[in-house]
Amino acid sequence: MLQGFAAAIALVLTAPGFLGAADLPPDAGSPWHAGKVTKGLPEAAPFCLDGVLPATGTWHRRFGNDLDAGAVQISVRASSDSAAARLTRSLERRVAACAADWLREHPDGNAASKDYGTLPVEEGAHVYGVHTSIPESEPGVHLFGIGRDGSTVTVVQWGRMGDLSDAPVAAFKTTTTTAVNRLDP
């Protein structure tokens, strides 16, 4: 019994597996660079996800390249499978509503979203896209991959200048599948 408890504590204290730079959709202009896997939330919440992710049991890794693209992966070890399922649903609802929420804050802008569907990996994953633009500024496109393996949830957010037609959806679906498969090393 004590061994099982010790194993559970060790799991909670260790970071889940994370993506590497080579796992992100290729960018023809510049290679990806990966930051360190860091305990806690990033300093700034990813676009669309402010206030949804818990600080406890959370790790993150930022990615960038020499051009205009960036990404972040945030993974959370929840207290149970059911808590992880609730967090996953909350993340999916937030991202699905992101374009409409953004437009309420920026009524002079344009926004659109797209549900790219689910992926058959572990307990499932879902991919979404969100495009935003305001007059006299560059448009932005973001892809979100949200998935779960048992009590561990991950969200990968990728973004760059452009619109939904510029998003590497097929490659990002592969990235999302890899992220979920790596959660429990």
ROGU-938332 format. One line per field, with one value per residue (C-alpha): residue number from 1; residue in one letter; x negated, y negated, z negated. Coordinates in steps of 0.5 Angstrom, whole numbers. Each point is the difference from the previous one (the first is absolute). Layout:
ROGU-938332
num = c(NUM_...)
residuo = c(A_...)
east = c(X_...)
north = c(Y_...)
up = c(Z_...)
***
This chain:
ROGU-938332
num = c(1_2_3_4_5_6_7_8_9_10_11_12_13_14_15_16_17_18_19_20_21_22_23_24_25_26_27_28_29_30_31_32_33_34_35_36_37_38_39_40_41_42_43_44_45_46_47_48_49_50_51_52_53_54_55_56_57_58_59_60_61_62_63_64_65_66_67_68_69_70_71_72_73_74_75_76_77_78_79_80_81_82_83_84_85_86_87_88_89_90_91_92_93_94_95_96_97_98_99_100_101_102_103_104_105_106_107_108_109_110_111_112_113_114_115_116_117_118_119_120_121_122_123_124_125_126_127_128_129_130_131_132_133_134_135_136_137_138_139_140_141_142_143_144_145_146_147_148_149_150_151_152_153_154_155_156_157_158_159_160_161_162_163_164_165_166_167_168_169_170_171_172_173_174_175_176_177_178_179_180_181_182_183_184_185)
residuo = c(M_L_Q_G_F_A_A_A_I_A_L_V_L_T_A_P_G_F_L_G_A_A_D_L_P_P_D_A_G_S_P_W_H_A_G_K_V_T_K_G_L_P_E_A_A_P_F_C_L_D_G_V_L_P_A_T_G_T_W_H_R_R_F_G_N_D_L_D_A_G_A_V_Q_I_S_V_R_A_S_S_D_S_A_A_A_R_L_T_R_S_L_E_R_R_V_A_A_C_A_A_D_W_L_R_E_H_P_D_G_N_A_A_S_K_D_Y_G_T_L_P_V_E_E_G_A_H_V_Y_G_V_H_T_S_I_P_E_S_E_P_G_V_H_L_F_G_I_G_R_D_G_S_T_V_T_V_V_Q_W_G_R_M_G_D_L_S_D_A_P_V_A_A_F_K_T_T_T_T_T_A_V_N_R_L_D_P)
east = c(0_-6_-3_6_1_-8_1_6_-4_-6_5_3_-7_-3_2_4_-4_0_-1_-7_-1_0_7_3_3_-6_-1_-4_-3_-3_-1_4_-4_3_-1_-1_6_2_4_7_3_-3_-1_6_6_0_5_7_-2_0_2_2_-6_-2_-7_0_-3_-2_-6_-1_-5_-1_-2_-2_-4_-3_6_7_2_1_3_1_1_3_2_4_-1_8_2_4_2_7_-4_-4_6_4_-6_-1_8_-2_-6_4_6_-4_-4_7_2_-6_1_7_-3_-5_5_3_-6_-2_6_-3_-4_1_0_1_-1_0_1_-5_3_-2_-6_0_-6_0_7_0_-2_3_-3_3_-2_1_-1_0_-1_1_-1_-7_-3_-3_5_-1_1_0_1_2_-1_3_-1_0_-3_3_-1_-5_3_-4_1_-4_1_-4_1_-3_2_5_7_4_-2_-8_1_-4_6_-2_-7_3_4_-6_-3_6_0_-8_2_5_-4_-6_4_-2_-7)
north = c(0_-5_2_-2_-7_-1_1_-4_-6_1_0_-7_-3_2_-4_4_1_-6_-1_-2_-5_5_2_-7_-1_-2_-7_-1_-7_2_6_1_-1_3_-3_4_4_-5_2_-5_-4_-5_-7_-2_5_2_-3_2_4_-6_3_7_4_1_-2_7_6_-4_-1_-3_-1_-6_1_-6_-1_-5_-3_-1_7_2_6_2_7_0_6_1_7_-1_4_5_2_-3_-7_1_1_-6_-4_2_-2_-7_-1_2_-4_-6_1_1_-6_-4_-4_-2_-2_-4_-4_-2_-3_-3_-2_-3_6_7_7_7_7_7_6_5_6_5_5_7_0_3_-3_-5_-7_-5_-6_-7_-6_-7_-6_-7_-7_-7_-6_-2_6_6_6_6_7_5_8_3_8_2_7_5_6_3_-6_-4_-6_-3_-6_-2_-7_-3_-6_-5_-6_3_2_7_2_-1_5_7_4_7_-1_-3_6_4_-4_0_8_0_-5_5_6_-3_-2_6_2)
up = c(0_-2_7_4_-4_1_8_0_-3_4_6_-2_-1_6_7_5_7_5_7_3_5_6_-2_2_7_4_2_7_-3_-6_-5_-7_-6_-7_-7_-6_-3_-6_-6_0_5_5_-2_5_1_7_5_-2_-6_-6_-6_2_-2_-7_-3_-4_3_7_4_6_6_5_7_5_7_3_4_-3_-2_-8_-4_-7_-3_-7_-3_-7_-4_-3_-6_3_7_-1_-2_6_4_-3_2_7_1_-3_5_6_-2_-1_7_3_-2_1_6_-2_-7_4_4_-6_-2_7_3_6_1_4_-3_2_-2_2_-3_3_-3_-5_0_-2_-5_-8_-3_6_3_4_5_1_4_-2_4_-2_3_-1_5_1_-3_2_0_-5_1_-6_-1_-6_-1_-7_-2_-6_-2_-7_-5_4_5_5_4_6_3_6_3_6_5_5_0_-1_8_-2_-6_1_-3_2_-3_-6_-1_0_-5_-5_1_-2_-6_-3_2_-4_-7_-4_2)
***
